[in-house]
Amino acid sequence: MKNKFRDTHPKRTCLKKYANYGDYKPYLANDFFKRCGYTDCSDFWFGGTNNFHIDHFVPWKKYPSTSGLKTDYENLVYCCSYVNILKSDDETNYIDPCNVDFNNHFSRSGTGAITPNSPTAQYMYKKLKLFMQRYEIIWMLDELLAKMKRLAAAISDPKNSKLKTVLQVAHSELSVEMTSYLDYLRASQ
């Protein structure tokens, strides 16, 4: 079964101008919904905003004379450190996560593994190592948390008073699964 790559499309909205591109980080985190522009992984699992990077979609170091490329907000992508390091100054065949819908180029398997669906996506998949299990695991953790939140909301809803015990048991079982999975991940480090 194929799933969408991401639910919410990032959009750059900051209109401020800064001399230091690092000053844009809070705006990027907000515009990218605290998710990596290339993997859609939540920054939470990487230690939050402080541990995420800012990628220059078009590498400014290759074009130092291009006016403002280093601090042009439209050229910045909020991303995890793994992807930013792998991409480095490569500018070959990348899809801008804000200008193109990644759902047209990538999908996810039933377990969250990233699948490339176009030649450009295939290049990115290999170059950025989007096949790594970490992105599948993070997707599954995010899915588990989302389900737990929906169950908690359903338990609190007075309309579900007759189902409250059933929902509480399901929430408890999901919590046990989440804890077991986190223990498994810690043990494998």
Buried (B, 14 or more C-beta within 10 A) or exposed (E): EEBEBBEEEBEBEBEEEEEEBEEBBEBBBBBBBBBBBBBBBBBBBBEEBEEBBBBBBBBBEEEEEEEEBBBBBEBBBBBBEBBBEBBEEBEEEBBBBBEBBBBEBBBBEEEBBBBBBBEBBBBBBEBBBBEBEBBBBBBBBBBBBEBBEEBBEBBEEEEEEEEBEEBBEBBEEBEEEBEEBEEEEEEEE
